[in-house]
Amino acid sequence: MSSEDLEKYEAEMELQLYREYRDVVGLFSYVVETERRFYLTNHVDLQPRSTENGEMYFEVAMEDAWVWDMYRPARFVRNVRVVTFKDVNVEEITKSDLELPPTDPAGSSGPEA
């Protein structure tokens, strides 16, 4: 396999991963970013901890997560526990402002003028 073939394969895998992310992101409430991975989850527990010598680290627990990692055969994970001395970013996913509000059964989409 040439280096060009390898680059093409990796580009295709990343595109496939992006498409999967786009399909599943609406199922989750939080994005969790660590120095090694990117996760989507509905339950995250972030606990700051200290070592005996005063260094701070983070313990992150997630349930039913999706992992951004193109080399994993299965990206859905039941339980994840991350321990890190690096930054952890947790963001709540907000629904897009572009989504239309649901219409009532009569077909109107808002209050009458």
Secondary structure as the mmCIF struct_conf table of DSSP 4:
data_model
#
loop_
_struct_conf.conf_type_id
_struct_conf.id
_struct_conf.beg_label_comp_id
_struct_conf.beg_label_asym_id
_struct_conf.beg_label_seq_id
_struct_conf.end_label_comp_id
_struct_conf.end_label_asym_id
_struct_conf.end_label_seq_id
HELX_RH_AL_P HELX_RH_AL_P1 SER A 3 VAL A 24
HELX_RH_3T_P HELX_RH_3T_P1 VAL A 25 LEU A 27
BEND BEND1 SER A 29 SER A 29
STRN STRN1 TYR A 30 GLU A 33
BEND BEND2 GLU A 35 ARG A 36
STRN STRN2 PHE A 38 THR A 41
BEND BEND3 ASN A 42 ASN A 42
STRN STRN3 HIS A 43 SER A 50
TURN_TY1_P TURN_TY1_P1 GLU A 52 ASN A 53
BEND BEND4 GLY A 54 GLY A 54
STRN STRN4 MET A 56 VAL A 67
TURN_TY1_P TURN_TY1_P2 MET A 70 TYR A 71
BEND BEND5 PRO A 73 PRO A 73
STRN STRN5 PHE A 76 THR A 84
BEND BEND6 PHE A 85 LYS A 86
STRN STRN6 ASN A 89 GLU A 92
HELX_LH_PP_P HELX_LH_PP_P1 ILE A 93 SER A 96
TURN_TY1_P TURN_TY1_P3 ASP A 97 LEU A 98
BEND BEND7 GLU A 99 GLU A 99
HELX_LH_PP_P HELX_LH_PP_P2 LEU A 100 ASP A 104
TURN_TY1_P TURN_TY1_P4 PRO A 105 ALA A 106
BEND BEND8 GLY A 107 GLY A 107
BEND BEND9 GLY A 110 GLY A 110
#
